[in-house]
């Protein structure tokens, strides 16, 4: 893992000054082995959380056949983890800041691992749905706490900046691993064994955390803003649920409008409550910081673009082309390889060209990759080599650059006592992005149109990023 930190970038201050500072003061330095082991542990936990999010994508048809589930049931089963995850992230971030990152990480891992173990042995769809919700609750406590501990591992802004460049690509890598391994596991054994991965990771992390991770002090003072937490959790969850239900119901139906409108009202109430709260769950000024809003939008869009590609191509290859789950997973191997290689190159590019330039270029490459998939990848008889492969190689290169750069920008200027909050906000953007974009794309009724529309969104985001200094 030591090579992962050969990155020369800093997120505190203007990019040109920062890059020069890194090149003259930290070039050639290596990270301490203890810090490397701590980062490896935290990074593996983060990847496991996102792995779990996508681990049902490929085997979902098999689960439906085993439990005789209808499409609506499968949609809810697939979304249950993300609903709980995204809904509780802001509260999880506040818990990490108030109670201490390592303590929050331990509690979150206990819940996450226990729910994953239950999912491994579920007897029916109801218990599987409950286990998926439990996993999401644990993940919402774990993800922001991991970032809070990461800040304690790298207290110096320079070292923290280098770590965040790598951290930004871990979520994309975890999502890719979830799609690849779940297909292989379900083809060779049982889809249930995919839940063994978070069980093993969670158990190891609980054992190793006291040895590898530094203690993190509690924030002290203030409250957890429970009214704000309830409003935010209920609002985000209801809106996400309403968007998910658009796959099975029209936008104007009561099944969709009721949760959407109720969730929107609750979020408006949340904003009003936060403006009046003495110690708010989400200080509204946090989102007005220089370039943070654009960075969060880029994170959500990148996550949505990759999730859209996985979902649409998985269905296309299995339903339209008749590929097996194992063949479908194998089709994404070049995607994973390109993601890993480009992720190793992102740091040096940020050091040389600046984080804004790399983020903009990443968004533009994502637009290009999605356009290639829309034009050639979904054609009924297009060969894999020059139909799907060009887009599957271009998209991960852009995704790695865009995600890493946006992660650095999103944590720019964050005070140490707000690191958990930053982690909660970032992961909320990452979870809501796919839900919102996929729901919007379902109305188009065409996979090709969906990918093309996502490509246009990336192109627009790339243009806007060039206008933001």
N, C-alpha and C positions, 0 to 999 in steps of 0.2 A: 504493500500500500504506500510505501514511502515515496515512490515516483509520482503519486497522484498530487503531491504538493509542490512539484516543480512549476509553480505558477507565480507570476509576478504581477499582482494587481492589488489595489487597495480601494476600498469603497468610501473612504472618508476624505472628502474634498474634491477638488476639480481633477478630472482624469489625467490631464497632461502632467500636472505637478505630481500627482500620485504615482504615475507610471515612472517618471524620472526618479522619484524617491525610492521606489522599489528597485530599480535597476542599479542604483548606486549604493543602497544600504543593505539589501537583503539578497541580492543575486548570489546563487551558489550555496545558500544556507540550506541545511536539511532539518527536518523536523525531528524532535526527540522521539525515540522508539515508543516511550510510554504514551505520548500524544498520538502517535500513529495508531497504536492499539486501541485507544479510546475512540478515535475517529472511525476506525474500522468497525467497532462494535455499534456505535450510534448509526453509522451509515447502513449497516446490515439491518438494523431495526427499522430504519426509514424505508428501505427497499422492501422489507417484509410487509409493512403496512400497505404499500401500494401494490405489491404482489397479490395480496389478499383481495384487493379491490377488483382485480381483473381475472382472478383465478377461476371464475365460473363462466367466463365469456365463451370459450370454445366448448366445454362439456355441457353447456346449458341444454341443448336438445336431448342429450342422453338422460339428464336429470328429469326432464319433462316426460320422457317415455317411462322411466322407472317409477315415477310417482303419479303418472297419469294426470299431469298438470296442463291447464290451458295456458294460452299465451299471456293473459293477464297475470296469472299466478307466477309465471316465469319472470315477467318484467319486475314484479314486486320482489321476488326472490333475488334477482340480480341487483336491484337497487337498494335493498335493505341496508347493506353495509354502508354504502355511500350516504344514505339518508341520515343515519345516526352519526356517522363520521363528520359530515359537513355541519350538521345542526349543532353539535356540541363543541366544535373546535374553538370558538371564541371563549367559551367558559373554560375549556381545557387550558388555553393559553393563560388565562387569568389565574387558574389554580397553580400552574407552574411558577408564575411570577410571585404569587403570594406565599405558597407553601414550600418553594424550593424545587429546582428542576429535577434533582435526583430522586427526591421523594415522590414527586408527581410521576416521574418515569416508572418507578417501581409499582405504584398503584395501577397505572395504566397497563403495564405489562402483565400484571396479575389478572386483570379483567380480560385483556386481549387473549392471553394464553389459555385461560380457563374456557372462554367462549370458543376458541379454536379447537380445543380438545373435545368439547361437547359436539361441535360440528362434525368432527371425525367419526362419531359413533351415532349420529342422529338416526332414529327409526322411521321418521316420516317428515313430510314437508313443513308441518307446523313447527316442529322442534328445530328444523334447519333454519327456518325464518327467524326464530327467536335467537338462535346462535349467531346468525349474521348480524342482527341488531346489537347483540352483546359484543361482537367483534368491533363494530363501529364505535360503540361507547368507549371501549378500551383504547382504540386507535386515536380517538379524539383527545384522550388524556395523555397518550404517549407521544404523539407527533410534536406538539409545541414544547413539551418537557424535554424532548431530545435536543431541540434547538437551544433551549436554555442551558442545558448541560454543555452543549458544544461551545457556547460562549465562555463558560467557565474553563473548559479545556484550553481554549485559545483566547486568553484575556486581552492580548495585544491586538489592536485593530488590524495590523498588517497580517498577522497569522490568521486571524478570523476571516479576513477578506480572501485569503488563499483557500481556506477551507470551504467557504461558501461557493466558490467557483465550482469545486467538485461536487458539493452538496446539491447544487442545482440540477445536475444530471442524474442523480440517484433515483429520483422518482420515475423518470422516463424509463430508466433501466429496469426498475422494479416492475413497472407496468408491462414492459416487453417480456420479462421473465415469466410473469404470470400467464400471459397468453401462450408462450412457448411450452413451458413445463406442464401446465394444466392439460394441454392437448396430448402431450406425450404420456402423461400419467394416466389419463382417462382411457387412452387407446391401449396401453399395455397392462393396466391393472384396473383400478377403480378411481372414479373422480373424487371419492372421499379422501384419498391419500394426498390430494393437493393441500388439504388442511393440516397435514403433518408438517409442512414447511414452517408456517407461523408457530406451531407448537414447539418445534425444535429451536427455532430462533428465539422465541420468547423465553423458553426455559434456560437456554444458555445465557441470554442477556441478564436474567435475574440472578444467575450464579456469578457472572463475571462483573456486573455493574459495581458492586462494592469494592472490587479489587482494582478496576481500571478507571473508574470515573471519580472525579473529585467531588467532595460534598459541596452542595450549592446552598448558600444561605437563603432563608425565607425572606420575602420582601418586607414583611412586617407591616403593621398599621393598616387601617382601612378595612373594608369588607370585600366580599366577593361579588357584590352587586347582584344578588339573586333575582330581583325583579328584571333587571336588564338581561340576565342570563336566560330566564324563562321566556321573555319576549323574543330574544334573538333565536334561541333554539327552536321554539314553536314556529316562528315566522319562516326561518330558513327551511325547516323540515316540511312545513305545509306547502311552500312554494315548490320545493324540489319534488314532493309527492305529486302535486298537480301537474308539473311538467312531465314527469314520468308517465302519468296516466294519459297524456295526449297520444301515446302510441296505440291505445285501445279505445279511446273516446274522442269525439270531436271537441275542438277548443271551446265551443259554446255550450257544451253539455254541463249539467250541474256537477257531475263527478270531477270535472276539471276546474270549472269556475269557482266552486265553493272553496277548495283549498287554496287556489291562487289568490282570490280576493281576501280571504281571511288572513293568509300569510302576509300579503302586502299591508293590510291594516295593522297587523302585529309589528311589522318592521317599522312602519311609520311611528307607532307607539314607542318602539325601541329608541328611535332617533330622538323623539321628544324627551323620553326618560333620561337618555344619556346626556342631553344638554342641561338637565336640571340636577343630575346626580353629582354628589360631592366627590365620589371616587368611582367614575364610570367604568363599566366593563370594557368599552372601546372608546377612548378619548377621540372625539371627532377630528381634532387637529392632526391625529396620527395619519389619517388618509390624505391630508392636504400637503404632506411633506413633498419636497421637490422630487418629481418624477415617480413617486411611489404608486400613484393611481395607474399610470401607464404601465408600470412594471407588473402590477397585479393583474391588469387586463391581459398582458402578454402571457403571464403564467397560465391564466384560465384558458386563453385561446389555444396555447400550445398543447395543454392537456386535452382540450376538446378535440383538436385536430388529430392527435394521435389516437385518442379513444374512438373517434369517428371512423378512422381508417381501420382499426382493429375490428370493430363491430361489423362494419359494412363488408369488409373483405372476408371476414370469417363466415358470414352468412352467404356471401356470393360464392365462395369456393365450395362450401359444403352443400348448399341448396341448389345453386345454378349449375355448377360444374361437377357435382357429385364427388368431391374429394372427401377423404376420411379426415377424422380429427388429427391423426398423426401427419398426414400430408399437409393439412392446413397449418399446423405448427411449424413444419419444416419450411413452408413458404416464407415464414417470417425470420428465418435464421439470418439471411443477409441483412435484414433490418437491424437485428441485434448486433451483428458484427460492425456495421457502419456506425451504429450508435456508440459502441465502445471506443472505436478508433477516433471518431470525431470528438468524443468527450475528452480524450487525452490531449487533443490539440487545442481545445477551447481556451485553456489558461494562457498559453503563450500568445495566442491571437489577441486576447484581452489586454495583455501586457503591451503588445506592440501597437494595436490600433485603438484601444479604448473600449470600455464596456458598452457604450451606446452604439458604436459602429458594429460590434459583434452581435448585439441584440437585434439591431435592424437587419443585418445580413441574414441572421438566423430566421427571422420572420419571413423575409423574402424567399429564402430557400424552401421554407415550409410551403409557401404559396406555389412555388414551382413544382415541388413534389406532388402536392395534391392535384394540381392541374394535369400533370402527367398521368396520374392514376385515373382521373376523370376522363381524359381523352383516349387513353389506350388500355388502361388496366382492366376496366370492367366490360370491355367488348366481349361478346360471347365466345369467340374463337381466337382471341388474341393469345399468342404464345407467352409463356411466363418470362422467357429471357428478355424480350424486348417489348413486352406488353406491361407486365407488372413490375419487373425488376427495376427499371429506371426510377420509377416513383418511390419504390421501397428503399432505394439507396439515397435518394435526394432528401426525402422527408426526415429521416433520423439525423442527418447532418445538420439540417436547419433546426430541428427540435433540440438537439444538444446545445447548440450555440445560443438559441433564443431562450431556452430555459435557464441555462447557467447565467447568462447576462442579466436576465430579468430577476433572478434570485438575488444577485448582487445589488441591483438597483432597489429592490424591495426592502432590503435590510440596511440601506444607506441611512446613516445618521441615527440608528436605533440605539437608545440608551440600554445599558446592560440590564436594568430592572424591567425593561419592556421586551426582552428577547422572546419570552414565551408568547406574549401578545403578537409579536411579528410572526412567529411560527404558526399561531392559530389563524391569523389573517391570510398568510400565504397558502396554507393548506386548504382554507375555506375557498379561496379563489380556484385552487387546483381541483377541488371536488365539485364546485358549482359549475365550472366552465363546461365540462362534458355534459352535465345534466341539461343546462340551458341550451347549448348548441344542438345536441342531439334531438331535443324536443322540437326546436325550431325547424330542424332539417326534415323531421318526419312529415311535416306538412307539404314538403315538396313532392313526395311520392316517387322519387327516382334516386337511385344510388349515385348515378352520374351527376345529376343536378346537385345533390347534397355535397359531394366532394368539390364540385366547381364553386358552389357558394362558399364553402369553407376556405377555398383558395383565395377568393375575392376578399374575404374577411382578413386573411393574413396579409394580403397585399395592402389593404387599407391601413392595417396596424403598422406595417413597415413604413408606409408613407407618413403616418402621424408621428412615429418615433423620430423621424428625421426633422420634424418641426418642433420637437421638445428639447430644450437645452437644459 
